């Protein structure tokens, strides 16, 4: 391995397309710039891990609540994130376009992208998509663990994919320049999105189904189709999505040992084999997962992914694509350069 892997890692633009840390800002009231021994993500550990771009997901909860509930939760979470952005202007900046990311990183800051997790946040009102966009949201995971106007991956089929309203949502997101995220979506939902979208789409925190047969993971045909859209699959670090043995034992109520970090590399390499080097990245799901791999216990350990990829023989240019450039390409195409 040439030079120091950490220096090589730091020279790249490292992107993580999904963390659930905003929920901790509300639930625990902690400050993002305080290094914590709890959870997975804070500013000091993002810096230590060499992360340049972090998507903070605002998870609004399961469908089934009363009208207005989800918009209220979404607004509280977005406000909490804006409060942290205002408080720590020396370390984090909001990114709305690719040039915002570049400017933040050039100034030694982490670029923050706001995402919404769960399309129920729009309360079946297309105008709310535009409102969230105006508040800085640039990515939306269209469904979560339960079906809304899009069938979810772990629910019985209800709509056979997207409803007509759901199709309008995709068109509106394309129109505004908001990334469509299909993690948590049922396979037919993803196919419907791919038929409609004029932009690349991503699965922001999912893994390869061929390695771990979980409903949340992506099969080979969809890996190829998402890649063909110009998008990609961004690997989730949850042990249950990474490792078949962990999943099986966990579902039996056992307390399995988590896999080690090499399992993340295995999923990365599989996506590359099926979809190509430009179709994969990192979507940790940190602060939203119960079990992370050994050697990847929090965001500070991100450089060890670079280390293992170097040891596997990948060139720096290839690793740079995996660690962030693939997401930056999608972000530029959907959200714009300026």
N, C-alpha and C positions, 0 to 999 in steps of 0.2 A: 504494500500500500504506500503510495507516494505521499510525502509530507505528513502533516498531522490531520487526521480525519475531521477533527473539530474545526480547524481552519478552513478546510474544504467546505464543510457544512455551513459555516458562517458566511462564506463568500456567495452562497446561493440565496435565492429568494424562497424561503420556506413558508408554505401555506398550509393551514389546517382548516378544512372546510366545514367543521362542525364541532362546537362544544356547547354544553348546557350550563355554563357558568352563570348566566344571567339569573337563573332560578335561585342560585345561592346568594346573589346580591340582594334579592328580595327576602328570601326565606331566612337567611342568616345575618343579613345586614352587614356583611364584611366589606372591607374596602379592597378594591381590585389591586391596589399597589402594596398591599401587605402580604409578605410571604407567609403562607399558611402551611401547617403540617396536616391540614385536612384537604380533601378533594384533590383536584388534579391541576387546576389552572389559576394563576395569578400573574401579574405583570413581572415580578422578579423571576418566576420560573419560566415564563415565556421568553424573557431575555436570555436566561441561562440555556434554554433549549434552542436558541437561535431562530425562533419563530418570528417571521416578518409580517405575516398576514394571518389574522385570526377571524373566522366567521363565528360570531356569537349568536346562537339560535335562541329565539324567544318562544319557548314551548308554552302553548296556551291551554293544554289539558285535553282530555278525552271529549269527543262529541257526546251530546246528551244534556248539556246544561241549558239554562233558560236564555232567551234572546238577549243579547247585549253583554253576556258574561265574557265571551272570548275577546271581544274588542276592548273591553275594560282591562282584562289581563294583559293583552298585547300592548296597550298603551302604557300600562304601569311598567312593563318590562323595558320597553323602548325608552321611556323616561329615565329609568334607573341606569340604563347604559349611557344615555346622553349625559346624565349627571356625572358619571365616572369620566367620560370624555372631557367634560368641562373642568373637572377637578385635576386631571392629570395630563394637561396639554403638553407637558414636556416629554411624555413617554408614549402617548397613544393619540392617533388622529383618525377621524371618520373618513372612510374611503367610499366615494360614490362612483368614481371612474378609475381607469387604470392609472392616469396621471396622478391622482390622489395617492394611490399606493406608492408610486415611484417617489413622489415628493416626501411622503412620510418616511419612507425607508432612507432616502438620501439625508434626511434630517435626524437620522438615528432613532426614529420612532416606529412603533408597531402600528400597522394599518388595521383598523377595525372595520369589519363589514357586518352590517346588521341583517340577520335572517329571521324569518318567522317559521316556526315548526308547527304545522297544523293549519290547513286551509280554512278550518272553521273560524279562524280569526277574522275572516272577511264577512261573517254573518250573512252569507248569501246575498251580498251587495257588492257589485263590481266597483262601485265608487270608493269602497274602502281600500281596494288595492291601490288606487291612485293616492289615497290619503297616506297609506303606509309608505308608499314610494316617496312622497313629499317629506316624510319623517326620516328618510334615509335607508329604508329597507331595500335591499338589492337582491334578495334570494328568498324564495318561499318553498318549504317542503309541503307539498300540496295536501297530503293527508298524514295521519300518524297511526297509532295502533288500532284505531277504530275508523270505520267508514264514515265519510261525510258525503260530498257530491262526487267522491272518487273512491272506488273500492280499495280497501287497505289489505296489506299482505297477510295479516293474521286474522281476518274476519271472513265469514261465509260471503259468497258472492251476492251482492245486492243489486248493483246497477249494470253488471257486465262491463266494468271499466269506468269510464267517465259518463256522467249525466250530460244533457245538453248544456246545462248551466256550467258544468265543469269544463266543457270544451270552450265556452266563452271566457272562462277564467284564463285558460292557457293563451288564448288570442290576446286578451288584455295584458297579460304579463309580457308577451312578445312585443306588443305595441309600446309599452312603457319602457322596456329594457330591464326586466327583472328575471333573474335566473330561475328556471323551473327545476325543482329538485324532486326526484321520484323515489328517494329512499322511503320506505314504509308502504309504497304503493304495490297493489296486486299486479301481477304480470300483465293482465289485459288492460289495466289502467295505463301502464307504461306504453304498451303498444298504441293505445288511443292517443296518448300525448305525442308520441313520435309521428303519428299520422297527421297531426294538426300543426305542430310547432314549426315555426320558421327559423328558430334559433337552436343552437346546441342545448342539450339538457344534461343534467348530472344526477348521479346517485351520490349524495354528499357524504353518506356514512353507511356504506354497505360493503359486503364481501362477496367472494365467489362461491356460488352454490355447489359447484362441482367438488369443492374441498370440504365445505361444511353445509350439509343439506338442511338449511334453515329457511323458513318462509321469508325472512328479511333479506336474504341474499339473492344475488342476481345470476340467472342462468346464462349459458354460453350464447344463445341466440340474442338475448337482450344485451349482453356485453358487446357483441358485434354491432347491433343496431344503434346502441347509444354511442359507440365509437364512431359509427358512420355519420351520426348527426353532428360530429365535431366535439362531442362531449366526453364524459368519462365517469369511471367508478372510483370513488375515493374511500380507501380502506378504513373500516371501523375497527377499533381496538378491543371491542368487547369479546371476552374469551368465548362466550356462547355462540358468537357468530364466526369466530375464527377456527374453532377446534371441535371436530365431531365428537371426540371422546368426552370433552368437557360438557358439551351440549347434552349428550345422552345421560351422563351421570347426574348432571344438574337437574334434568327433567325427572329423574327418578328420586329426587330429594336428597341425593348424596352431596358431599362437600368436596368436589374435585379440585385437584391442583391445577392452577391456570397454566396454559402453554407458555413457552418463552417467546421472546421477540422474533425468533426465526419464523414463527407462524405468520406474522405480518408480512415478512419477506416472501413466504410461499404464496400468499394471496396476490401480492404485487406481481410476482413472476408469472402467475397463472393468468392474470388479466392481460399482461403484456403478450403472452403466448396467444391468447384468443383475440384480443382487440388491438394490440399494437402498443408500442412504447408511449404513444401520446394519449392513451385512454385510461391512465391510472394516476392516482394521487393519494393523499392522506386526508381522512376525515375522522379524527380520533373518537368523537363522541365522549370525550373527557367531561367529567362532572355529570354525565348521564348514564354511566355504566357502573355495574357493581364489581366487576373483576377485569382488571387490565393484565396484559401479559407480563410475565417476569422479565425484568430488564427494560420495561416501558411503563413504569409505575405512575409517572406523571409527565407533564409536558417538558420538563427539564431534560428528559431522557431522549428527546427527538434525535440528537446527533448520532445515536447508536444505530438508527436506521441507515443513515449515510454510511457509517462504518461497515455495516454488514453488506450493503450494496457494493461498496468498494472491494471488499473481500471476495464478493461473488464475481468480480471482474468487470462490473459496469463502468463505462467511461463517465467522466464528470458531467459531460453534456447530457448523457442519458439520465443520470441521477438528478440533475437539475430539473429535467422535465417532470420526473416523478415527485420530487420534493416540493414543486411549486409552479413551474412554468406551464404545465398543462392547465392548471386552474387559471392562471393569469391569462392564457389564451382565450379561454371561455369567457372570463370576466370582461376582457376587452371587447370581444365580439358582441356580447349581450348588453353590457352596461356602458360601453363606449370608452374611447381613449381619453377624451377631454370632457 
